[in-house]
Amino acid sequence: MAEHGKLIVFSAPSGAGKSSLKDALMKRFPKLRYSVSATTRPPRPGESEGDHYYFKTLAEFKEMIDRNELVEHMQVHGNFYGTPRAPILQALQQGFSIILDLDVYGKVNFDKAFPDALGILIAPPNLEELERRLIGRQSDSQETIRIRLQNANRELDFAYREGKYEYTVVNDDFNRALEELTGILERELGTRRMQEHSK
């Protein structure tokens, strides 16, 4: 029988570098899978069905809720986002461990279904650095950046007060944060990174 995998939930405010760290970890750990969320928002350029999201109409999404097919779901900026249950259970049964990208509020709901999930909070060194990164993206207006910073402050405060996070990793330097996360996963998953297997 295959070894049962583990669930790892990443949470971070926008601009903290969570996606880049997640992508780098996926390359290091071959038994790691990413949980693809369902959403009612339309695809952005370069996004594909099943790789970035499962794109659903509002009616389809509500049917998933009614059939209890989502572990958790939330409405954000007018669109719905949710975590499909079946792919998670299937991957776990096959021995894969799964990284999920959930905001601090979604994780509270997720923990009700999977209380043993490992929580890792990715935090910026401070809000000033977070603002610098958001400005550097050159993709958001000043008003959007202001809102993101307000949201980041609230999310971090909520995570520290009410969240269940076994680890907090401050992404002050990408390579240092990646090595810290790699060490955490090696301990928690009981496996070595792929590069060391090949030596």
N, C-alpha and C positions, 0 to 999 in steps of 0.2 A: 504493500500500500504506500502511495506517495506521501511524503512528509507534508503536513498541512502548512500552508504559507501564513505570513503575517501581514497585518494592515498597518501602514505608516501614513499618518495624516500630516501634510505640510500646511501651515497657515502663515500668511505674511501680508502686510499692507502692500498696496500697489507700489512698485518701484524698489522693493527690498531685494530683488534678484532671485526670487524663489524659482522661477521657471528655468533660468540658466543653470542653477545648481541642480535642479531635478534632472534636467537633460544630461548633465555631466555624470550624475550618479547612475543613470540608466545604462550608460556605456560601461561603467565599472562593474556592475552587478548583473550578470546575464539572467538570473532568476527573478529579476524585478520587472514588474509590469506597471503601466500607468492606467489608472481608472479614468475612462473617458466619460465626461458628463453629458447629459441631455440638456438642450436649451431651445427656447422658442425664438432666440434672436437669429437673424439671417447670417449666413456665412460671410466672413470677411475675405478679401482677396488672398488666395493661397491656402485657405482652410478647406479641408476635405472631410466628407462624412465618415465617421468611425475612427478617424485619426485625431482630429482636434475636438470634435463634438459629435453627438448624435443630434442632428437638426430636426426639430419637430414643429408642427403647427401647434397653435394653442389647444385645439381640440384633441390632437394626439397626446399632448403633454397631460391634459386633464384626464384622458383615458388611462395613462400610466399611473397617475395618482389614484384613480378609482380602483384600479386592479392591484394596488399595493406593490407596484413594480419599482418604486423608488425608495431608497433608504432614507433620504432626506431631500427636501426641495425648498427653494426660497425664491422670492421675487426681488430682483435687483434692477433698478433703473428701468422699470417697465417690462423687463423680460424675466421669464422663469428659467431657473437652473436646477438640476437635480442629479442625484447619483443613482444610476440603475443598479438594482440588486443582483440580477442573474449573472452578469459578467464577473462580479466580485466573487460570488460563491463558487462559480466554475473555476476561476483561476486559483483560488485558495485550495480547492480540492485537488487540483493538479500539482500542488506544491509550489506555486509561484507566490511571491510576496508582492504586495501592491502599494504603490504610492498614490495617494489621493490629494488633490489640491482643493482644500475647502477653506472658506473664510472662517473667522473665529466664531461666528454665530451658527453657521452650518455645521461646524464640528460638534457643537453642543447637541444638536439633533442626531448627528451620526453616532455619537457616543451612546445614545440610548439603545441603538440597535447593536452596536459593536463596542461594548465598554472596555474590551481588552486592547483596542487599537492604540498604537504608539503615537503620541502627539509630539511634533517638533515645530516650534515657533521660530520662524526666520525673521529677525528684527534688524532694522537699519541701525547704525551706530548712534544716530540722533536724527531729529526731524530736519535739521538744517542740511545734512547730507542727503536725506531723502528728497528734499526740495531740489537740490542741485541735480540729482539723478533724473528727476521728473522733467526738469527744464532741459536737461541734456538730450532727452528723447526727441524733443522738437516735434511732438505729436499732439500735445494738449495745449489748450488756451490757458491764459493766466487764471481765469475763473475755474476751469477744470482742475488745474493744479492746486488751487486754494481748497477746493472741495475734497480732493484726494488727500491732502495733508490733514484736513479736519477729520476725515474718515479714519486715516491712519492713527491719529492720536486717540480716537475713541476705540478703535479695534485693539490697539496695544493695551490700553487701559483695561478693556474688557478681558483680554487674554490673561493679563497678569492677575486680575481679581477673581475671575470666574472660570477661566479656561482650564482644561486638563492637558497640560503639556509636560511631558517627562523631561524634555530638553528645550533649551532656548539657545539658538546659534545666532550670534551677531555677525552679520555680513559686512564687516568693515574692510575686508580684503577677500576677493573671490577665492583665490587659491587656498588661503588659510581656512576659510569657511568650508570649502569643499573637503579639505583633509579632515576637519573636525567631523563633518557629516559622514565621511567615509568610515572613520573610526567608530562612530555611533552605530552605523549599520552593520559593521563587522561584528561588533559585540552583540547586538540585538538579534541579528539573523544567524549568527554562528557560522558565517561564511567569509571567505576572503575576497578581496576585489579581483576582478578578472585578470588584471595584469600579473598578479602574483601567482595565479594558478598556472600561467604559461611559462613560468621560470623553471 
